Amino acid sequence: MILLLALLLITIKAFLDAYRHECSTYIDTPKAKRQRKLSDGIDFFFKVFVPIISLAWVSVQGLVHVRETRLWVLLVGYALVWFASFDTLYNAIRGLELTYIGTVKWWDRFLRSLKLHPSLLLFARIIAFLWGAAWLLGWKDGIINFAKSIF
């Protein structure tokens, strides 16, 4: 459940950032200023309140026991899934090449400085997604130990 929630949050954020990029192409029109204000408000709400509310909701529903799972495992798992899927989703929404790396944000500049081949970056994202998904699914001790705990 928490993996689906993480993917939902990441997908929504990719859509919001793609919308924000489209808003920034209209420079000084009143419509663009209204769209930017709306986008900034939604972005702030999404970055600050939605993850907190989501984690609280998941723990209240009993879907994930934060005290048993350890919060850092959930955060690292979420970050790994984010690394693996956000840029790919964002590029797909904007119609760019899936392995395209931007030039504006610090993360994009960091990835560009590594000068990784697109295949190696794709491989790293696949590994990060599998690792993060495993942790979000509760398999932090390995799938074999998880299977032993079930049977």
C-alpha atoms as one frame of an Amber mdcrd trajectory, in Angstrom:
protein
   0.000   0.000   0.000   2.743   2.447   0.855   4.479   1.698  -2.454   1.296
   2.609  -4.328   0.969   5.753  -2.249   4.582   6.702  -3.016   4.059   6.135
  -6.740   0.870   8.196  -6.639   2.623  11.097  -4.895   5.565  10.959  -7.299
   3.274  10.867 -10.344   1.238  13.831  -9.102   4.441  15.785  -8.422   5.731
  15.014 -11.932   2.468  16.317 -13.420   2.663  19.464 -11.262   6.250  20.167
 -12.280   5.440  19.617 -15.958   2.505  22.044 -15.599   4.759  24.522 -13.835
   7.283  24.295 -16.673   4.540  25.011 -19.193   3.467  28.021 -17.110   6.990
  29.404 -17.140   7.007  29.526 -20.943   4.411  32.335 -20.865   6.506  35.124
 -19.500   4.551  38.262 -18.648   0.896  37.693 -19.364  -1.646  38.051 -16.551
  -2.814  34.507 -17.222   0.730  33.215 -16.693   1.062  35.090 -13.399  -2.171
  33.540 -12.117  -1.046  30.102 -13.279   2.339  30.533 -11.574   0.720  31.590
  -8.290  -1.602  28.597  -8.421   1.295  26.310  -9.281   3.465  27.724  -6.462
   0.681  27.242  -3.926  -0.007  23.686  -5.005   3.712  22.892  -5.061   4.235
  24.218  -1.514   1.213  22.306  -0.219   2.413  19.174  -1.969   5.986  19.380
  -0.690   5.104  20.156   2.933   1.702  18.801   3.874   0.871  15.897   1.572
   3.759  13.586   2.615   3.068  14.251   6.305  -0.665  13.687   5.915  -0.077
  10.568   3.815   2.317   8.979   6.291  -0.038   9.796   9.154  -3.000   8.336
   7.260  -1.114   5.150   6.388  -0.006   4.622   9.988  -3.487   5.387  11.398
  -5.070   2.888   9.024  -2.695   0.247  10.346  -1.256  -0.368   6.893   2.270
   0.410   8.051   3.409   0.402  11.637   5.920   3.244  11.649   7.349   2.253
  15.032   8.054  -1.299  13.854   9.217  -0.389  10.358  11.482   2.494  11.353
  10.829   5.837   9.772  14.236   6.061   8.104  13.528   2.862   6.133  10.349
   4.426   4.748  12.114   7.688   3.928  15.052   6.003   2.183  12.696   3.696
   0.296  10.624   6.687  -0.806  13.753   8.574  -1.890  14.975   5.591  -3.931
  11.614   5.189  -5.656  11.601   8.953  -6.269  15.067   8.814  -7.865  14.016
   5.911 -10.025  10.716   7.226 -11.284  10.348  11.009 -11.019  12.603  12.140
 -13.876  11.355   9.353 -16.133   7.713  10.297 -15.491   8.446  14.001 -15.890
  10.223  13.429 -19.202   7.400  11.191 -20.461   4.775  13.804 -19.558   6.711
  16.565 -21.338   7.416  14.375 -24.359  11.172  14.342 -23.879  13.567  11.432
 -24.189  13.190   9.244 -21.082  16.885   9.472 -20.207  17.035  13.259 -20.665
  18.746  15.111 -17.805  17.816  18.769 -17.288  20.117  21.706 -16.626  18.271
  23.854 -14.070  17.925  22.004 -10.764  20.883  21.049  -8.588  20.063  17.351
  -8.936  20.176  17.575 -12.729  23.487  19.411 -12.629  24.871  16.728 -10.289
  23.774  13.911 -12.621  25.251  15.742 -15.615  28.572  16.150 -13.783  28.785
  12.353 -13.362  28.709  11.983 -17.171  26.941   8.638 -16.994  25.945   6.777
 -20.111  22.127   6.728 -20.429  22.119   2.923 -20.183  24.043   3.033 -16.904
  21.673   5.664 -15.528  18.685   3.548 -16.543  20.260   0.509 -14.850  20.875
   2.541 -11.670  17.246   3.701 -11.699  15.967   0.135 -12.086  18.114  -1.043
  -9.169  17.000   1.944  -7.062  13.343   1.246  -7.839  13.634  -2.428  -6.895
  15.510  -1.599  -3.702  13.138   1.202  -2.693  10.050  -0.860  -3.548  11.369
  -3.744  -1.463  11.849  -1.463   1.539   8.441   0.159   1.121   6.859  -3.284
   0.911   8.524  -4.249   4.184  11.234  -6.479   2.755  14.119  -4.585   4.351
  15.553  -7.814   5.767  15.437  -9.550   2.399  12.771 -11.437   0.524  13.873
 -14.817   1.929  13.450 -13.652   5.554  10.139 -12.065   4.576   8.947 -15.358
   3.060  10.057 -17.240   6.218   8.041 -14.869   8.376   4.901 -15.593   6.353
   5.169 -19.386   6.413
